Amino acid sequence: MNSRRVLTILLCLLSSALVSCSSKNGGGGDANIRVVNVIPDAAAISLQLDKDPPLVNALAFQGLTQYLSAGTGAREFKVSANGGTTFAIDRTLSIGANNYSYIVYGPVASAQSVLVVESGLTVPNSGTFNFRVINVAAGIGAVDVYLTAAGADLNSTSPNIANVGAGAISSLVPVNTGSYELRVTAAGTKDVIYDTGVQAFTTNQGTYEAVIYTKGSARLPNVAVLNVDSTGTGQVNDNLLAEFKVLNASSVASPLNVLVDGNIVLSNIPFAGISDYVTASAGSHTFAVQATATPGANLLTLVTTLASATDTSLAFSGPAGRSSRSCSTTTICRRRQAARASGS
């Protein structure tokens, strides 16, 4: 009888140990976690759960994994940046046997994260898909998001999702499947701060998530579109827009006009004057500088690339035709030589 009691107690202890173990290691199945790095000053991040080997190593800025398997339970999420030995993020989160996106964002010094549940979502009607917005863009504020036909006039269009604040996740909104131009505006305005080419949203009864994040601008965000599917696919869709401003530090007596690809975009910038930011298409442009006193005669020209969703400062210095400087939020200010215009 005693031996039976001992056996019973041992079986109970073993059962308790297994239950305890299953609470951390999955029991009814593992969690699936997609990792998204949108920390703009982290060239790469690594994510470790508890004391396990890293779930992901050296994930580049704007990098997206597909779903990675991890044990369930209360897990310590530890994020290191740029190969550092300390953790920019260290927090405990409870995860079940679901699909998740773990998004890390903000500057390294004050990095934040959000764990987005992607299982158990409402299935929309046939012929439609679910769409929601995750706004983790620092400093940009609340946004409105539009899915429209290519080139549709936003002045006569309402946003699909309105007023998504910083750090917020919108509710799911059904949209008819099709191909759309995705645009973002500052909330309550028609001021476009993100634009991308037409893309397909064709998964019937699927779900798409637009992650809005900071890349290198105080005003223009970038967007990653996450597909909520069996493997956790997704892609970054770069902003077609960039911004620049001009500082007149030249020794030219006359105020300056600045042309972009042959068109005047800034006029009468006085000595030591700084223009407001001007929105332009991202990519390579030819900048020309003319004195307002001698319109049509280029004092210098400069070919430079405006990177997507970044702010660039162009400083024109010295006498006509000598040099200029350009400086963006994502690069070190660099000197550029420009050809002296004929007759200048």
C-alpha positions in Angstrom: 0.0 0.0 0.0 2.8 2.4 0.9 4.6 1.7 -2.4 1.4 2.5 -4.2 1.1 5.8 -2.4 4.7 6.6 -3.2 4.1 5.8 -6.9 1.0 8.0 -6.9 2.9 10.9 -5.4 5.7 10.5 -7.9 3.2 10.5 -10.8 1.6 13.6 -9.4 4.9 15.4 -9.1 5.8 14.4 -12.6 2.5 15.6 -13.9 3.0 19.0 -12.1 6.4 19.4 -13.6 5.2 18.7 -17.1 2.4 21.2 -16.7 4.8 23.8 -15.3 7.2 23.1 -18.2 4.4 23.4 -20.8 3.5 26.9 -19.6 6.8 28.1 -20.9 7.6 25.8 -23.8 4.3 25.8 -25.6 2.3 22.8 -24.5 -0.5 23.3 -27.1 2.0 24.7 -29.7 4.6 27.4 -30.1 4.2 31.1 -30.7 5.2 32.4 -34.1 6.9 35.8 -34.0 7.8 38.1 -36.9 10.5 40.7 -35.9 10.5 44.1 -37.5 13.4 46.5 -37.0 12.5 50.2 -37.6 14.9 51.8 -35.1 16.4 54.4 -37.5 19.8 54.6 -35.7 20.2 50.9 -35.3 22.1 49.5 -38.3 21.1 46.0 -36.9 19.4 44.5 -33.8 19.3 41.1 -32.1 16.5 39.6 -30.1 16.9 37.1 -27.4 14.1 35.5 -25.3 15.0 34.8 -21.7 18.4 33.0 -21.9 17.7 31.2 -25.1 20.0 31.6 -28.1 19.0 34.7 -30.1 15.8 34.4 -31.9 17.2 36.7 -34.6 20.7 38.1 -35.0 21.9 41.2 -36.9 18.5 42.1 -38.3 19.2 45.3 -40.4 17.2 48.5 -40.1 14.0 48.1 -42.1 14.5 44.3 -41.9 11.5 42.0 -41.6 11.7 38.3 -40.6 9.0 35.8 -41.4 7.4 34.0 -38.5 9.9 32.4 -36.1 8.9 29.7 -33.6 9.3 30.4 -29.9 8.0 28.8 -26.7 4.9 30.3 -25.0 4.5 31.8 -21.6 5.9 34.9 -19.9 9.1 35.6 -21.9 11.7 38.2 -21.4 12.2 40.1 -24.7 15.8 41.5 -24.8 16.9 43.6 -27.8 20.4 44.7 -28.3 21.4 47.2 -31.0 24.5 47.7 -33.2 26.3 44.8 -31.6 26.0 46.2 -28.1 26.4 44.1 -25.0 23.6 45.9 -23.1 19.9 45.8 -23.9 18.1 48.7 -25.5 14.8 47.0 -24.7 14.3 44.5 -21.8 10.7 43.7 -21.0 8.6 40.6 -20.1 5.6 39.8 -22.3 3.1 37.0 -22.2 2.8 35.0 -25.5 0.4 32.2 -26.4 0.2 29.8 -29.3 -0.5 32.6 -31.7 1.1 34.6 -34.6 2.6 37.9 -33.6 4.6 40.8 -35.0 7.2 42.2 -32.6 8.1 45.8 -33.8 11.0 47.7 -32.3 11.1 51.4 -33.0 12.3 54.8 -31.9 15.9 55.9 -31.4 18.2 53.5 -29.6 18.5 55.7 -26.6 14.7 55.4 -26.0 13.8 52.4 -28.0 10.3 51.0 -27.7 8.5 47.9 -28.9 5.0 46.7 -29.5 3.8 43.1 -29.8 0.9 42.8 -32.2 -1.4 39.8 -32.1 -2.2 38.5 -35.6 -4.3 35.4 -34.7 -8.0 35.2 -34.2 -8.7 38.3 -36.3 -12.2 38.8 -37.7 -12.6 37.4 -41.2 -14.0 40.0 -43.6 -16.6 39.3 -46.3 -15.6 37.6 -49.5 -14.2 40.1 -52.0 -12.6 42.2 -49.3 -9.5 42.3 -47.1 -8.8 43.6 -43.6 -6.6 46.7 -43.3 -5.1 48.4 -40.3 -2.4 50.9 -39.4 0.3 50.7 -36.8 1.8 54.2 -36.3 5.3 54.0 -34.7 6.7 57.1 -36.4 8.5 59.4 -33.9 7.6 63.0 -34.0 5.2 62.9 -36.9 2.0 62.8 -34.9 -1.4 61.4 -35.9 -2.0 60.4 -39.5 -4.7 59.6 -42.0 -4.3 56.8 -44.5 -5.8 56.4 -47.9 -6.0 53.5 -50.3 -7.2 55.0 -53.7 -7.0 54.5 -57.4 -3.8 55.9 -58.9 -3.7 59.6 -58.8 -7.1 60.1 -57.2 -7.8 63.6 -55.8 -7.6 63.4 -52.1 -9.5 66.6 -51.8 -12.7 64.7 -52.8 -11.7 61.5 -50.9 -12.1 60.5 -47.3 -9.4 58.4 -45.6 -9.9 54.7 -45.2 -8.4 55.1 -41.7 -8.3 58.5 -39.9 -6.4 60.0 -37.0 -4.1 57.2 -35.9 -2.0 58.7 -33.2 1.7 58.0 -32.4 2.1 54.6 -30.9 -1.5 53.6 -31.8 -2.9 50.6 -33.7 -6.1 51.3 -35.6 -9.1 49.0 -35.8 -9.5 46.6 -38.7 -11.3 48.2 -41.7 -12.6 46.1 -44.7 -11.6 47.2 -48.1 -12.5 45.7 -51.5 -9.6 43.7 -52.9 -7.7 45.4 -55.8 -4.7 47.5 -56.6 -4.3 50.8 -54.7 -2.0 53.8 -54.3 -1.2 54.0 -50.6 -0.9 57.6 -49.3 -0.5 59.1 -45.8 -1.3 62.6 -44.7 -1.0 64.5 -41.5 -4.3 63.9 -39.6 -7.1 66.2 -40.7 -5.2 67.6 -43.7 -4.6 66.7 -47.3 -0.9 67.3 -46.9 0.7 64.1 -48.3 3.7 62.9 -46.3 3.9 59.4 -47.8 3.2 58.2 -51.3 4.0 55.0 -53.0 3.3 53.4 -56.4 0.2 51.3 -57.0 0.4 47.9 -55.3 -1.8 44.8 -55.1 -4.0 44.1 -52.2 -5.6 41.0 -53.7 -5.7 38.4 -50.9 -9.4 37.6 -50.6 -10.4 37.8 -46.9 -6.8 38.4 -45.9 -5.3 41.0 -43.6 -2.7 43.7 -44.4 -1.0 46.0 -41.8 0.7 49.3 -42.7 3.5 50.0 -40.2 4.3 53.7 -40.4 7.8 54.5 -39.1 10.5 57.2 -39.1 13.4 56.7 -41.5 15.3 60.0 -41.6 12.8 62.9 -41.7 11.0 65.0 -39.1 7.9 65.0 -41.3 8.0 62.2 -43.9 7.6 58.6 -42.8 8.2 55.3 -44.5 5.8 52.3 -44.6 6.2 48.5 -44.3 3.3 46.4 -45.3 2.9 43.2 -43.4 0.9 40.3 -44.7 -1.0 38.3 -42.1 -0.6 34.9 -43.7 0.7 31.5 -42.9 4.4 32.4 -43.1 4.5 36.1 -42.1 5.6 37.8 -45.4 6.0 41.5 -45.8 7.8 44.2 -47.6 9.1 47.8 -47.2 7.5 50.2 -49.7 9.8 53.2 -49.9 8.3 56.7 -49.8 8.4 58.4 -53.2 9.0 61.7 -51.5 12.0 63.5 -49.9 12.6 67.0 -48.5 15.3 69.5 -48.8 16.1 73.1 -47.6 18.7 75.6 -48.6 21.2 77.8 -46.6 22.7 80.7 -48.5 26.2 81.0 -47.1 27.7 82.3 -50.4 29.6 85.5 -51.0 27.3 86.4 -53.9 25.9 89.9 -53.3 22.5 89.2 -54.7 19.8 86.9 -53.1 19.7 83.4 -54.7 17.2 81.5 -56.7 17.3 77.7 -56.6 16.2 75.6 -59.5 15.5 71.8 -59.4 15.8 70.1 -62.8 15.4 73.4 -64.5 12.4 74.7 -62.5 12.6 77.5 -59.9 11.5 76.1 -56.5 13.0 78.7 -54.1 13.4 82.4 -54.7 15.2 85.4 -53.1 17.1 83.6 -50.4 19.2 86.3 -48.8 22.7 85.9 -47.4 22.5 83.7 -44.3 18.9 82.9 -45.1 17.5 79.4 -44.6 14.5 78.3 -46.6 11.7 76.2 -45.4 11.7 72.5 -46.4 10.5 71.8 -49.9 9.0 68.4 -50.8 10.4 66.8 -53.9 10.5 63.3 -55.5 13.1 61.0 -54.0 16.1 60.3 -56.3 18.7 62.1 -58.3 18.2 65.8 -59.1 20.2 68.6 -60.7 20.2 71.7 -58.5 21.2 75.1 -60.1 21.8 78.3 -58.3 21.2 81.8 -59.9 21.5 85.3 -58.5 18.2 87.1 -58.7 20.1 90.0 -60.3 21.1 87.7 -63.2 18.3 85.2 -63.8 19.1 82.5 -66.3 22.9 82.5 -65.5 23.8 79.5 -63.3 26.4 80.4 -60.6 26.8 76.7 -59.9 25.2 73.3 -60.5 25.0 70.4 -58.2 23.8 66.8 -58.9 22.7 65.0 -55.7 20.4 62.3 -54.6 17.5 62.9 -52.2 17.0 59.7 -50.3 13.5 58.5 -49.7 11.8 59.8 -46.6 14.8 61.9 -45.5 15.5 65.6 -44.9 18.5 67.1 -46.7 20.1 70.5 -46.2 22.0 72.1 -49.0 24.5 74.8 -47.9 25.8 77.0 -50.8 29.1 78.8 -49.8 32.0 80.7 -51.3 32.1 82.7 -54.5 30.1 81.7 -57.6 31.0 78.3 -59.0 33.2 77.1 -56.2 31.5 74.7 -53.9 28.4 73.7 -51.9 27.6 71.4 -49.0 24.8 69.0 -48.6 23.8 67.4 -45.4 20.9 64.9 -44.7 19.6 63.5 -41.5 21.0 60.1 -42.3 24.4 61.1 -43.7 27.4 63.1 -42.6 27.6 66.6 -44.2 29.8 66.2 -47.2 31.5 68.6 -49.6 30.5 68.6 -53.2 32.4 70.5 -56.0 30.3 72.1 -58.7 31.3 73.3 -62.2 31.6 77.0 -62.6 29.0 78.3 -65.0 30.2 79.8 -68.3 30.8 83.5 -67.9 30.2 83.5 -64.1 
